[in-house]
Amino acid sequence: MKIAVLGTGEVGRRLAGKLVAVGHEVTLGSRTADNAAAIEWATATDAAHGTFAQAAAGAEIVLNATGGLVSLAALQAAGAENLRGKVLIDVSNPLDFSEGFPPKVVQPDGISVAEQIQAAFPEAKVVKTLNTMANEVMVDPGQVPGPHNVFLSGNDADAKAQVAGILRSFGWGDDQIMDLGDLSSARGTELFLSLWLRLMGASGARVFNVGVLKG
């Protein structure tokens, strides 16, 4: 499939590279067409890069890997007409580093970034996933032994099924993919970042994940 990955940070480049590796046609999008990180990535992977709008325009699926506090602006730059009717995978977290580390999770009125995106682009099919772990684990869940989970939130069942297929291509098993329900459930997965950051600090590790164990 033709997939646009918006965001040239570590998460965006990691996900874009994995999508290329499993056979998709990927364009890495950034604010400007001459973004150095995007050019370097595209050259190394023999893939494409462009502005947010250029990447989204030709895509069948759009993946938002920008910082959660700037995601709406990035998607507005991508253009509502380029998001209309498309699955929009949101892996962002609204982290505010203005007071240092660990950052605060910012959800105005208790509303997740994913819900804000859906409200701003009602004709897109927003699915929240992969935002509860380090990017190394996103694309290679086998790095973490034992049972652990990746979560899905979204209002469109078909869109979630399509995203689940992408997760399977990354190595996630059906028993690991947990559908949390509609997009309001993304409030919980975004807020989990407060705990995730503390766990990272206490354990001294990035490569870990959480699992739901039933009694």
Backbone as ProteinMPNN parsed JSONL, in Angstrom:
{"seq_chain_A": "MKIAVLGTGEVGRRLAGKLVAVGHEVTLGSRTADNAAAIEWATATDAAHGTFAQAAAGAEIVLNATGGLVSLAALQAAGAENLRGKVLIDVSNPLDFSEGFPPKVVQPDGISVAEQIQAAFPEAKVVKTLNTMANEVMVDPGQVPGPHNVFLSGNDADAKAQVAGILRSFGWGDDQIMDLGDLSSARGTELFLSLWLRLMGASGARVFNVGVLKG", "coords_chain_A": {"N_chain_A": [[0.832, -1.193, 0.0], [0.28, 2.352, -0.395], [1.688, 4.468, 1.815], [1.744, 7.259, 3.927], [3.996, 8.621, 6.169], [3.98, 10.846, 8.662], [6.211, 12.976, 10.099], [9.509, 13.265, 11.109], [11.077, 12.437, 13.161], [12.645, 10.138, 15.513], [10.707, 8.124, 15.968], [8.986, 8.316, 13.718], [10.797, 7.792, 11.6], [11.63, 5.202, 12.275], [9.221, 3.7, 12.123], [8.519, 4.197, 9.454], [10.647, 2.974, 8.126], [10.239, 0.283, 8.839], [7.778, -0.19, 7.617], [8.507, 0.05, 4.942], [10.2, -2.158, 4.846], [8.438, -4.301, 5.11], [7.129, -4.21, 2.754], [5.601, -2.015, 1.83], [4.859, 1.033, 0.018], [6.329, 3.89, 0.817], [6.137, 7.279, 1.862], [7.915, 9.726, 3.482], [6.891, 12.344, 5.406], [7.377, 15.848, 6.031], [7.67, 19.184, 7.447], [8.89, 20.835, 5.602], [10.07, 20.549, 2.227], [12.775, 20.16, 2.006], [13.789, 18.912, 4.242], [16.37, 17.758, 6.254], [16.655, 15.344, 7.715], [14.641, 13.781, 6.588], [15.499, 13.612, 3.933], [17.901, 12.217, 4.262], [16.936, 9.783, 5.321], [15.275, 8.887, 3.205], [17.139, 8.565, 1.153], [18.731, 6.529, 2.194], [16.94, 4.411, 2.318], [15.933, 4.129, -0.172], [13.47, 5.319, -0.721], [10.663, 7.63, -0.671], [10.285, 11.186, -0.023], [8.776, 14.211, 1.234], [6.743, 17.203, 1.582], [4.305, 17.499, 4.267], [1.784, 17.672, 3.028], [2.328, 16.768, 0.407], [3.122, 14.142, 0.933], [0.797, 13.037, 2.126], [-1.113, 13.359, 0.133], [-0.784, 11.453, -1.92], [-1.21, 9.081, -0.612], [-2.67, 6.025, 0.638], [-3.055, 5.315, 3.241], [-2.495, 7.215, 6.163], [-0.051, 7.948, 8.539], [0.369, 9.335, 11.622], [3.106, 10.51, 13.136], [4.025, 12.672, 14.468], [4.844, 15.009, 17.147], [2.539, 15.014, 19.843], [1.522, 17.505, 20.698], [1.748, 19.137, 18.551], [0.443, 17.906, 16.541], [-2.118, 18.458, 15.418], [-1.623, 20.818, 13.993], [0.266, 19.883, 12.147], [-1.269, 18.048, 10.708], [-3.185, 19.717, 9.681], [-1.571, 21.122, 7.947], [-1.04, 19.041, 6.232], [-3.469, 18.812, 4.987], [-6.956, 18.746, 4.832], [-8.337, 17.708, 2.66], [-6.61, 15.797, 1.755], [-6.734, 13.868, 3.636], [-9.235, 12.917, 3.75], [-11.567, 10.326, 4.024], [-9.617, 8.425, 4.495], [-7.734, 5.941, 6.336], [-6.308, 6.964, 9.312], [-3.631, 6.621, 11.148], [-2.742, 7.111, 14.428], [-0.012, 7.638, 16.389], [0.853, 9.32, 18.273], [1.787, 11.173, 21.287], [0.713, 13.49, 23.745], [2.992, 15.226, 24.96], [4.437, 17.426, 27.253], [7.287, 19.136, 27.636], [8.049, 21.438, 28.902], [8.587, 21.985, 31.544], [10.708, 20.425, 32.116], [12.019, 17.075, 32.685], [10.381, 14.231, 34.084], [8.096, 14.638, 31.306], [4.874, 16.321, 31.188], [1.662, 14.865, 30.565], [-0.617, 16.171, 28.397], [-3.939, 16.79, 28.165], [-6.389, 18.601, 27.098], [-9.383, 19.372, 28.73], [-9.664, 16.681, 29.244], [-9.607, 15.272, 26.864], [-8.359, 13.162, 24.382], [-5.498, 13.343, 22.122], [-6.006, 11.891, 19.821], [-8.816, 11.946, 19.672], [-9.174, 14.682, 19.342], [-8.016, 14.99, 16.84], [-9.798, 13.446, 15.3], [-12.116, 14.976, 15.588], [-11.349, 17.315, 14.308], [-10.905, 16.429, 11.748], [-13.267, 15.044, 10.513], [-13.902, 13.301, 8.439], [-11.872, 11.548, 8.169], [-10.552, 8.347, 9.235], [-9.754, 7.677, 12.205], [-7.367, 5.873, 14.022], [-5.991, 4.868, 16.992], [-2.887, 3.679, 18.117], [0.033, 1.799, 19.23], [1.256, 3.704, 20.869], [2.105, 3.241, 23.429], [4.603, 2.333, 24.054], [8.183, 1.947, 23.534], [9.772, 2.93, 20.454], [11.361, 0.926, 19.38], [10.175, -1.43, 20.207], [7.691, -1.217, 19.023], [8.046, -1.965, 16.327], [9.228, -4.426, 16.504], [8.148, -6.621, 18.293], [9.061, -8.996, 19.381], [11.341, -8.488, 20.786], [10.694, -8.211, 23.414], [10.245, -10.559, 25.843], [7.752, -13.076, 26.644], [4.196, -12.66, 27.495], [2.665, -9.771, 26.177], [1.102, -6.629, 25.274], [-0.402, -4.758, 22.544], [-2.392, -1.932, 21.856], [-5.57, -0.974, 20.446], [-7.583, 1.738, 19.449], [-10.558, 3.171, 18.241], [-13.2, 4.43, 16.127], [-14.139, 3.167, 13.886], [-14.709, 0.026, 12.729], [-13.736, -1.397, 10.503], [-11.501, 0.106, 9.807], [-9.906, -0.294, 12.065], [-9.461, -3.029, 11.784], [-7.896, -3.049, 9.496], [-5.624, -1.698, 10.397], [-4.824, -3.493, 12.365], [-3.944, -5.546, 10.734], [-1.602, -4.414, 9.715], [-0.149, -4.284, 12.075], [0.18, -7.022, 12.578], [1.918, -7.634, 10.5], [4.164, -6.46, 11.478], [4.887, -8.214, 13.392], [3.277, -8.628, 15.582], [1.133, -10.734, 17.399], [-2.175, -12.193, 17.106], [-3.186, -12.671, 19.639], [-1.989, -10.735, 21.072], [-2.89, -8.282, 20.247], [-5.065, -5.931, 21.33], [-8.259, -4.734, 21.272], [-9.551, -1.824, 22.403], [-11.917, -0.517, 22.11], [-14.009, 2.301, 21.316], [-12.831, 5.583, 20.163], [-12.543, 7.175, 22.399], [-11.237, 5.648, 24.247], [-8.599, 6.071, 23.821], [-7.823, 8.058, 25.498], [-6.987, 6.852, 27.85], [-4.742, 5.309, 27.012], [-2.98, 7.294, 26.207], [-2.588, 8.684, 28.625], [-1.269, 6.734, 30.005], [1.371, 7.119, 29.439], [2.552, 8.653, 31.43], [3.02, 6.814, 33.494], [4.578, 4.988, 32.028], [6.947, 6.429, 31.523], [7.926, 6.707, 34.117], [8.35, 4.026, 34.744], [10.361, 3.448, 32.911], [12.401, 5.054, 33.944], [12.751, 3.886, 36.49], [13.474, 1.262, 35.905], [15.598, 1.519, 34.215], [15.558, 0.877, 31.574], [14.504, 0.83, 28.108], [13.379, -1.0, 26.438], [10.765, -2.564, 27.002], [7.471, -3.705, 27.905], [3.913, -3.655, 28.548], [1.568, -6.079, 29.711], [-1.67, -7.583, 29.639], [-2.835, -9.603, 32.023], [-4.961, -12.159, 32.733], [-6.906, -13.235, 35.481]], "CA_chain_A": [[0.0, 0.0, 0.0], [0.961, 3.642, -0.336], [1.515, 4.961, 3.18], [2.46, 8.471, 4.311], [4.378, 8.732, 7.574], [4.211, 12.261, 8.944], [7.094, 13.132, 11.245], [10.845, 12.788, 10.769], [11.814, 12.076, 14.369], [13.053, 8.736, 15.646], [9.536, 7.251, 15.832], [8.56, 8.338, 12.331], [11.768, 7.1, 10.75], [11.606, 3.773, 12.604], [8.008, 3.112, 11.565], [8.613, 4.264, 7.996], [11.586, 1.945, 7.699], [9.602, -1.029, 8.975], [6.754, -0.295, 6.582], [9.224, -0.252, 3.7], [10.745, -3.514, 4.942], [7.38, -5.302, 4.925], [6.645, -4.174, 1.392], [4.76, -0.881, 1.468], [5.446, 2.19, -0.659], [6.264, 4.869, 1.901], [6.661, 8.637, 1.724], [8.128, 10.366, 4.78], [6.48, 13.736, 5.297], [7.892, 16.828, 6.992], [7.124, 20.523, 7.221], [9.503, 21.407, 4.405], [10.519, 19.531, 1.281], [14.227, 19.984, 2.085], [14.134, 18.455, 5.589], [17.604, 16.967, 6.16], [16.424, 13.987, 8.228], [13.824, 13.073, 5.606], [16.347, 13.331, 2.768], [18.839, 11.158, 4.652], [16.18, 8.534, 5.429], [14.829, 8.478, 1.877], [18.314, 8.115, 0.409], [19.178, 5.254, 2.762], [15.938, 3.365, 2.125], [15.463, 4.206, -1.557], [12.047, 5.64, -0.633], [10.337, 9.005, -1.039], [10.016, 12.158, 1.034], [8.135, 15.428, 0.747], [6.028, 17.932, 2.618], [3.159, 16.776, 4.817], [0.724, 17.627, 2.02], [2.761, 15.909, -0.69], [3.095, 12.75, 1.397], [-0.579, 12.595, 2.373], [-1.923, 13.407, -1.081], [-0.686, 10.225, -2.696], [-1.255, 7.921, 0.272], [-3.917, 5.342, 0.98], [-3.081, 5.37, 4.704], [-1.628, 8.256, 6.724], [0.38, 7.638, 9.904], [0.834, 10.536, 12.316], [4.166, 10.277, 14.113], [4.496, 13.962, 14.972], [4.585, 15.205, 18.567], [1.112, 15.2, 20.062], [1.132, 18.896, 20.895], [1.776, 19.824, 17.249], [-0.161, 17.019, 15.55], [-3.199, 19.113, 14.684], [-1.023, 21.749, 13.03], [0.889, 19.091, 11.093], [-2.321, 17.469, 9.875], [-3.777, 20.834, 8.922], [-0.639, 21.366, 6.843], [-1.222, 17.936, 5.288], [-4.658, 19.154, 4.228], [-8.133, 17.916, 5.072], [-8.693, 17.013, 1.421], [-5.687, 14.673, 1.594], [-7.024, 12.906, 4.704], [-10.646, 12.532, 3.638], [-11.872, 8.944, 3.715], [-8.456, 7.562, 4.694], [-7.343, 5.514, 7.676], [-5.28, 7.84, 9.878], [-3.069, 5.959, 12.326], [-2.145, 8.108, 15.32], [0.862, 7.049, 17.403], [1.406, 10.45, 19.024], [1.47, 11.401, 22.696], [0.785, 14.926, 24.015], [3.968, 15.391, 26.036], [4.881, 18.803, 27.459], [8.595, 19.115, 28.29], [8.396, 22.81, 29.268], [9.073, 22.025, 32.935], [11.744, 19.418, 32.271], [11.722, 15.647, 32.59], [9.541, 13.698, 33.009], [7.119, 15.598, 30.788], [3.462, 16.16, 31.531], [0.725, 14.482, 29.51], [-1.577, 17.269, 28.313], [-5.207, 16.479, 27.5], [-7.365, 19.643, 27.429], [-10.735, 18.876, 29.039], [-9.657, 15.232, 29.293], [-9.806, 14.737, 25.518], [-7.101, 12.688, 23.802], [-5.087, 13.886, 20.833], [-6.703, 11.134, 18.777], [-10.179, 12.481, 19.561], [-9.064, 16.021, 18.767], [-7.775, 14.802, 15.408], [-11.029, 12.993, 14.684], [-13.044, 16.108, 15.542], [-10.858, 18.28, 13.326], [-10.954, 15.806, 10.421], [-14.328, 14.047, 10.722], [-14.015, 12.344, 7.335], [-10.791, 10.575, 8.308], [-10.866, 7.211, 10.115], [-8.615, 7.725, 13.123], [-7.1, 4.705, 14.861], [-4.852, 5.074, 17.905], [-2.174, 2.451, 18.46], [1.5, 1.804, 19.333], [1.766, 4.854, 21.616], [2.358, 2.865, 24.819], [5.87, 1.602, 24.117], [9.297, 2.525, 22.788], [9.646, 2.632, 19.025], [12.022, -0.344, 19.089], [9.204, -2.504, 20.458], [6.611, -1.066, 18.05], [8.332, -2.657, 15.066], [9.843, -5.726, 16.77], [7.655, -7.017, 19.619], [9.792, -10.141, 19.882], [12.41, -8.06, 21.696], [10.187, -8.346, 24.785], [9.776, -11.934, 26.028], [6.534, -13.273, 27.418], [2.963, -12.03, 26.992], [2.504, -8.326, 26.3], [0.013, -6.201, 24.397], [-0.531, -3.498, 21.824], [-3.797, -1.564, 21.963], [-6.239, -0.28, 19.348], [-8.759, 2.552, 19.764], [-11.083, 3.795, 17.034], [-14.653, 4.364, 15.948], [-14.453, 2.448, 12.652], [-14.243, -1.353, 12.881], [-12.947, -1.787, 9.332], [-10.211, 0.788, 9.908], [-9.119, -0.999, 13.081], [-9.044, -4.315, 11.218], [-6.802, -2.78, 8.572], [-4.442, -1.385, 11.208], [-4.404, -4.755, 12.989], [-3.172, -6.26, 9.725], [-0.262, -3.827, 9.698], [0.523, -4.721, 13.305], [0.592, -8.416, 12.381], [3.099, -7.643, 9.629], [5.283, -6.048, 12.332], [5.218, -9.316, 14.293], [2.33, -8.744, 16.684], [0.199, -11.842, 17.265], [-3.587, -11.884, 17.375], [-3.419, -12.697, 21.081], [-1.359, -9.549, 21.656], [-3.584, -7.081, 19.788], [-6.255, -5.755, 22.155], [-9.153, -3.646, 20.859], [-10.109, -1.189, 23.604], [-13.214, 0.092, 21.831], [-14.052, 3.533, 20.53], [-11.66, 6.447, 20.24], [-12.394, 7.749, 23.741], [-10.313, 4.812, 25.023], [-7.242, 6.599, 23.635], [-7.477, 8.896, 26.661], [-6.251, 6.013, 28.785], [-3.42, 4.906, 26.517], [-2.103, 8.466, 26.25], [-2.238, 8.96, 30.015], [-0.338, 5.695, 30.44], [2.759, 7.567, 29.256], [3.09, 9.107, 32.721], [3.553, 5.624, 34.158], [5.641, 4.403, 31.206], [8.169, 7.189, 31.741], [8.435, 6.354, 35.454], [8.871, 2.663, 34.644], [11.641, 3.527, 32.216], [13.383, 5.58, 34.883], [13.005, 2.949, 37.587], [14.083, 0.03, 35.403], [16.786, 1.832, 33.429], [15.426, 0.208, 30.271], [13.477, 1.294, 27.17], [12.777, -2.14, 25.753], [9.846, -3.292, 27.871], [6.081, -3.439, 27.553], [2.932, -4.114, 29.525], [0.644, -7.102, 29.249], [-2.888, -7.777, 30.425], [-2.873, -10.993, 32.49], [-6.29, -12.412, 33.308], [-6.947, -14.204, 36.555]], "C_chain_A": [[0.87, 1.247, 0.0], [0.65, 4.277, 1.017], [2.368, 6.211, 3.381], [2.756, 8.415, 5.797], [4.752, 10.185, 7.817], [5.035, 12.389, 10.219], [8.438, 12.492, 10.973], [11.7, 12.479, 11.989], [12.121, 10.589, 14.397], [11.882, 7.784, 15.426], [9.099, 7.177, 14.371], [9.502, 7.573, 11.428], [11.768, 5.595, 11.011], [10.39, 3.091, 11.98], [8.043, 3.108, 10.04], [9.535, 3.182, 7.463], [10.988, 0.556, 7.783], [8.543, -1.226, 7.898], [7.375, -0.577, 5.221], [9.677, -1.713, 3.704], [9.681, -4.586, 4.716], [6.631, -5.11, 3.613], [5.771, -3.015, 0.972], [5.562, 0.2, 0.754], [5.262, 3.389, 0.26], [6.833, 6.211, 1.47], [6.746, 9.248, 3.113], [7.848, 11.855, 4.634], [7.047, 14.615, 6.392], [7.341, 18.207, 6.647], [7.648, 21.149, 5.932], [10.038, 20.295, 3.515], [12.014, 19.248, 1.378], [14.683, 19.556, 3.476], [15.306, 17.47, 5.524], [17.396, 15.53, 6.622], [15.626, 13.157, 7.232], [14.651, 12.692, 4.383], [17.309, 12.182, 3.076], [18.134, 9.811, 4.712], [15.8, 8.016, 4.051], [15.986, 7.943, 1.038], [18.75, 6.73, 0.88], [18.224, 4.113, 2.454], [15.442, 3.27, 0.693], [13.948, 4.42, -1.586], [11.863, 7.124, -0.927], [10.177, 9.892, 0.19], [9.378, 13.382, 0.395], [7.509, 16.181, 1.891], [4.896, 17.058, 3.157], [2.075, 16.603, 3.753], [1.095, 16.701, 0.866], [2.69, 14.439, -0.293], [1.667, 12.241, 1.517], [-1.391, 12.493, 1.101], [-1.919, 12.084, -1.835], [-0.863, 8.954, -1.897], [-2.647, 7.316, 0.378], [-4.141, 5.344, 2.49], [-2.11, 6.46, 5.139], [-1.319, 7.885, 8.165], [0.958, 8.898, 10.525], [1.84, 10.165, 13.389], [4.788, 11.591, 14.565], [4.23, 14.041, 16.477], [3.129, 15.582, 18.799], [0.661, 16.641, 20.197], [1.143, 19.694, 19.59], [1.078, 19.013, 16.163], [-1.267, 17.691, 14.747], [-2.649, 20.07, 13.632], [-0.397, 20.994, 11.864], [-0.159, 18.522, 10.148], [-3.076, 18.542, 9.099], [-2.886, 21.179, 7.735], [-0.744, 20.262, 5.787], [-2.453, 18.161, 4.42], [-5.814, 18.197, 4.441], [-8.513, 17.113, 3.839], [-7.807, 15.802, 1.175], [-5.871, 13.599, 2.66], [-8.415, 12.308, 4.562], [-10.804, 11.066, 3.224], [-10.754, 7.952, 3.999], [-8.324, 7.117, 6.154], [-6.183, 6.392, 8.126], [-4.806, 7.209, 11.183], [-2.341, 7.002, 13.167], [-1.321, 7.402, 16.383], [1.414, 8.124, 18.344], [1.028, 10.412, 20.497], [1.658, 12.885, 22.998], [1.691, 15.251, 25.197], [4.49, 16.822, 26.069], [6.163, 18.778, 28.279], [8.992, 20.493, 28.837], [8.931, 22.936, 30.691], [10.101, 20.934, 33.184], [11.223, 17.998, 32.157], [11.381, 15.091, 33.971], [8.507, 14.722, 32.553], [5.72, 15.33, 31.328], [2.7, 15.665, 30.313], [-0.4, 15.508, 29.516], [-2.796, 16.836, 27.498], [-6.238, 17.546, 27.893], [-8.761, 19.061, 27.601], [-10.809, 17.355, 29.025], [-9.837, 14.553, 27.952], [-8.456, 14.361, 24.913], [-6.768, 13.413, 22.506], [-5.848, 13.194, 19.706], [-8.121, 11.656, 18.575], [-10.168, 13.893, 18.979], [-8.838, 15.942, 17.261], [-9.055, 14.379, 14.705], [-12.043, 14.122, 14.559], [-12.644, 17.113, 14.469], [-10.972, 17.761, 11.897], [-11.994, 14.681, 10.446], [-14.441, 13.015, 9.613], [-12.833, 11.381, 7.277], [-11.238, 9.476, 9.273], [-9.679, 7.02, 11.055], [-8.548, 6.45, 13.965], [-5.858, 4.992, 15.694], [-4.211, 3.736, 18.222], [-0.688, 2.748, 18.648], [2.082, 2.92, 20.195], [2.139, 4.525, 23.052], [3.69, 2.147, 25.008], [6.948, 2.365, 23.352], [9.206, 2.103, 21.329], [10.358, 1.337, 18.628], [11.047, -1.509, 19.209], [8.057, -2.437, 19.452], [6.819, -1.97, 16.847], [8.944, -4.037, 15.255], [9.421, -6.208, 18.158], [8.378, -8.213, 20.205], [10.962, -9.774, 20.774], [11.995, -8.191, 23.157], [9.652, -9.761, 24.966], [8.459, -11.981, 26.803], [5.339, -12.545, 26.831], [2.961, -10.521, 27.225], [1.618, -7.858, 25.157], [0.271, -4.889, 23.682], [-2.025, -3.203, 21.748], [-4.284, -0.823, 20.72], [-7.428, 0.493, 19.888], [-9.249, 3.186, 18.468], [-12.575, 3.578, 16.902], [-15.074, 3.505, 14.764], [-13.85, 1.047, 12.717], [-13.373, -1.787, 11.705], [-11.564, -1.144, 9.359], [-9.321, 0.091, 10.937], [-8.631, -2.35, 12.559], [-7.869, -4.128, 10.266], [-5.512, -2.475, 9.328], [-3.923, -2.641, 11.907], [-3.582, -5.586, 12.01], [-1.75, -5.735, 9.616], [0.517, -4.261, 10.938], [1.001, -6.17, 13.177], [1.848, -8.487, 11.511], [4.349, -7.19, 10.38], [5.721, -7.156, 13.283], [4.299, -9.473, 15.478], [1.348, -9.882, 16.412], [-1.221, -11.418, 17.589], [-3.877, -11.826, 18.862], [-2.814, -11.481, 21.781], [-2.107, -8.265, 21.322], [-4.913, -6.968, 20.519], [-7.029, -4.516, 21.709], [-9.828, -3.089, 22.109], [-11.466, -0.536, 23.362], [-13.077, 1.394, 21.073], [-12.89, 4.461, 20.87], [-11.478, 7.1, 21.605], [-11.436, 6.921, 24.596], [-8.859, 5.252, 24.839], [-6.845, 7.537, 24.772], [-6.613, 8.103, 27.628], [-4.864, 5.647, 28.291], [-2.464, 6.088, 26.475], [-1.666, 8.777, 27.679], [-1.27, 7.926, 30.583], [1.111, 6.143, 30.312], [3.363, 8.096, 30.547], [3.703, 7.943, 33.481], [4.709, 5.031, 33.365], [6.969, 5.112, 31.449], [8.778, 6.877, 33.109], [9.009, 4.941, 35.463], [10.219, 2.642, 33.943], [12.727, 4.025, 33.163], [13.753, 4.591, 35.967], [13.746, 1.706, 37.123], [15.396, 0.278, 34.671], [16.753, 1.219, 32.039], [14.347, 0.879, 29.441], [12.701, 0.127, 26.572], [12.006, -2.971, 26.78], [8.437, -2.962, 27.397], [5.191, -3.956, 28.66], [2.042, -5.17, 28.887], [-0.536, -7.208, 30.185], [-2.982, -9.26, 30.757], [-4.191, -11.219, 33.222], [-6.22, -13.49, 34.364], [-8.126, -15.156, 36.428]], "O_chain_A": [[2.048, 1.199, 0.352], [-0.502, 4.583, 1.323], [3.555, 6.226, 3.054], [1.852, 8.183, 6.601], [5.719, 10.693, 7.249], [4.606, 11.96, 11.29], [8.509, 11.308, 10.644], [12.909, 12.282, 11.87], [11.886, 9.874, 13.423], [12.036, 6.752, 14.773], [8.867, 6.087, 13.848], [9.063, 6.792, 10.584], [11.892, 4.802, 10.077], [10.515, 2.025, 11.377], [7.645, 2.13, 9.409], [9.23, 2.543, 6.455], [11.205, -0.267, 6.894], [8.427, -2.313, 7.332], [6.831, -1.355, 4.436], [9.555, -2.415, 2.701], [9.982, -5.658, 4.192], [5.617, -5.765, 3.375], [5.242, -3.022, -0.139], [6.786, 0.268, 0.874], [4.137, 3.85, 0.454], [7.867, 6.281, 0.806], [5.753, 9.283, 3.84], [8.488, 12.542, 3.838], [7.183, 14.189, 7.539], [6.624, 18.365, 5.658], [6.94, 21.898, 5.258], [10.414, 19.227, 3.998], [12.48, 18.217, 0.893], [15.828, 19.802, 3.857], [15.236, 16.464, 4.818], [17.901, 14.599, 5.996], [15.896, 11.971, 7.049], [14.523, 11.586, 3.86], [17.506, 11.288, 2.253], [18.656, 8.811, 4.219], [15.982, 6.833, 3.759], [15.823, 6.973, 0.298], [19.094, 5.868, 0.072], [18.651, 2.964, 2.339], [14.613, 2.415, 0.381], [13.235, 3.791, -2.368], [12.792, 7.795, -1.378], [9.961, 9.405, 1.3], [9.432, 13.567, -0.821], [7.719, 15.834, 3.053], [4.57, 16.018, 2.585], [1.516, 15.517, 3.599], [0.257, 15.929, 0.4], [2.254, 13.595, -1.076], [1.358, 11.139, 1.063], [-2.266, 11.634, 0.992], [-2.959, 11.651, -2.333], [-0.689, 7.858, -2.431], [-3.658, 8.002, 0.228], [-5.28, 5.371, 2.957], [-1.035, 6.613, 4.559], [-2.222, 7.544, 8.929], [1.925, 9.463, 10.012], [1.488, 9.583, 14.415], [5.941, 11.622, 14.994], [3.478, 13.232, 17.018], [2.555, 16.37, 18.049], [-0.472, 16.968, 19.844], [0.608, 20.801, 19.533], [1.115, 19.388, 14.991], [-1.347, 17.514, 13.532], [-3.154, 20.124, 12.51], [-0.517, 21.42, 10.715], [0.034, 18.512, 8.932], [-3.55, 18.297, 7.99], [-3.377, 21.491, 6.651], [-0.559, 20.514, 4.597], [-2.484, 17.753, 3.259], [-5.676, 16.988, 4.256], [-8.96, 15.972, 3.951], [-8.204, 14.878, 0.466], [-5.241, 12.544, 2.598], [-8.727, 11.298, 5.194], [-10.253, 10.627, 2.215], [-10.923, 6.755, 3.768], [-8.743, 7.818, 7.075], [-5.194, 6.544, 7.407], [-5.502, 7.26, 12.197], [-1.442, 7.689, 12.683], [-1.864, 6.649, 17.192], [2.335, 7.864, 19.118], [0.091, 9.726, 20.903], [2.643, 13.484, 22.565], [1.214, 15.519, 26.3], [4.926, 17.362, 25.053], [6.145, 18.446, 29.464], [10.151, 20.696, 29.2], [9.646, 23.888, 31.005], [10.343, 20.556, 34.33], [10.147, 17.747, 31.614], [12.039, 15.453, 34.946], [8.092, 15.577, 33.335], [5.431, 14.255, 31.853], [3.038, 15.996, 29.176], [-1.065, 15.694, 30.536], [-2.695, 16.553, 26.304], [-6.897, 17.405, 28.923], [-9.261, 18.349, 26.73], [-11.882, 16.788, 28.819], [-10.185, 13.373, 27.901], [-7.518, 15.159, 24.935], [-7.635, 14.017, 21.874], [-6.282, 13.84, 18.752], [-8.579, 11.793, 17.441], [-11.057, 14.255, 18.208], [-9.399, 16.729, 16.5], [-9.371, 14.893, 13.632], [-12.747, 14.222, 13.555], [-13.5, 17.693, 13.801], [-11.117, 18.538, 10.953], [-11.639, 13.503, 10.405], [-15.022, 11.95, 9.825], [-12.8, 10.493, 6.425], [-12.188, 9.657, 10.035], [-8.73, 6.301, 10.744], [-9.545, 6.014, 14.541], [-4.801, 5.321, 15.156], [-4.9, 2.773, 18.557], [-0.208, 3.817, 18.27], [3.303, 3.069, 20.245], [2.458, 5.429, 23.825], [3.888, 1.44, 25.996], [6.656, 3.308, 22.617], [8.639, 1.06, 21.004], [9.987, 0.715, 17.632], [11.085, -2.451, 18.417], [7.509, -3.469, 19.065], [5.898, -2.652, 16.399], [9.162, -4.752, 14.277], [10.225, -6.207, 19.09], [8.317, -8.43, 21.415], [11.524, -10.637, 21.447], [12.848, -8.274, 24.04], [8.686, -10.132, 24.298], [8.107, -11.045, 27.52], [5.449, -11.89, 25.795], [3.223, -10.054, 28.333], [1.402, -8.588, 24.189], [1.038, -4.039, 24.134], [-2.833, -4.118, 21.593], [-3.517, -0.142, 20.039], [-8.196, -0.03, 20.695], [-8.445, 3.685, 17.681], [-13.139, 2.656, 17.491], [-16.247, 3.15, 14.648], [-12.63, 0.893, 12.757], [-12.372, -2.477, 11.901], [-10.574, -1.771, 8.98], [-8.126, -0.093, 10.707], [-7.511, -2.765, 12.859], [-6.955, -4.952, 10.232], [-4.437, -2.937, 8.945], [-2.712, -2.828, 12.027], [-2.63, -6.257, 12.41], [-0.805, -6.506, 9.445], [1.706, -4.568, 10.853], [2.101, -6.504, 13.618], [2.735, -9.303, 11.758], [5.467, -7.5, 9.969], [6.779, -7.069, 13.905], [4.508, -10.359, 16.306], [0.796, -9.979, 15.316], [-1.444, -10.41, 18.26], [-4.708, -11.036, 19.307], [-3.098, -11.232, 22.952], [-1.976, -7.268, 22.032], [-5.79, -7.814, 20.347], [-6.52, -3.396, 21.762], [-10.581, -3.789, 22.786], [-12.098, -0.053, 24.301], [-12.147, 1.574, 20.287], [-12.075, 4.167, 21.744], [-10.376, 7.536, 21.937], [-10.879, 7.433, 25.567], [-7.987, 4.853, 25.611], [-5.658, 7.783, 24.985], [-5.628, 8.615, 28.16], [-3.907, 5.671, 29.064], [-1.264, 5.915, 26.684], [-0.501, 9.097, 27.916], [-0.538, 8.21, 31.531], [1.987, 5.613, 30.995], [4.575, 7.998, 30.74], [4.787, 8.072, 34.049], [5.711, 4.615, 33.947], [8.005, 4.459, 31.568], [9.998, 6.793, 33.244], [10.026, 4.681, 36.106], [11.117, 1.899, 34.339], [13.835, 3.489, 33.187], [14.923, 4.463, 36.328], [14.558, 1.154, 37.866], [16.212, -0.631, 34.522], [17.793, 1.057, 31.4], [13.389, 1.43, 29.984], [11.521, 0.251, 26.244], [12.521, -3.937, 27.343], [8.237, -2.054, 26.59], [5.653, -4.613, 29.594], [1.798, -5.154, 27.681], [-0.417, -6.953, 31.383], [-3.188, -10.083, 29.865], [-4.49, -10.546, 34.209], [-5.57, -14.52, 34.183], [-8.299, -16.04, 37.267]]}, "name": "protein", "num_of_chains": 1, "seq": "MKIAVLGTGEVGRRLAGKLVAVGHEVTLGSRTADNAAAIEWATATDAAHGTFAQAAAGAEIVLNATGGLVSLAALQAAGAENLRGKVLIDVSNPLDFSEGFPPKVVQPDGISVAEQIQAAFPEAKVVKTLNTMANEVMVDPGQVPGPHNVFLSGNDADAKAQVAGILRSFGWGDDQIMDLGDLSSARGTELFLSLWLRLMGASGARVFNVGVLKG"}
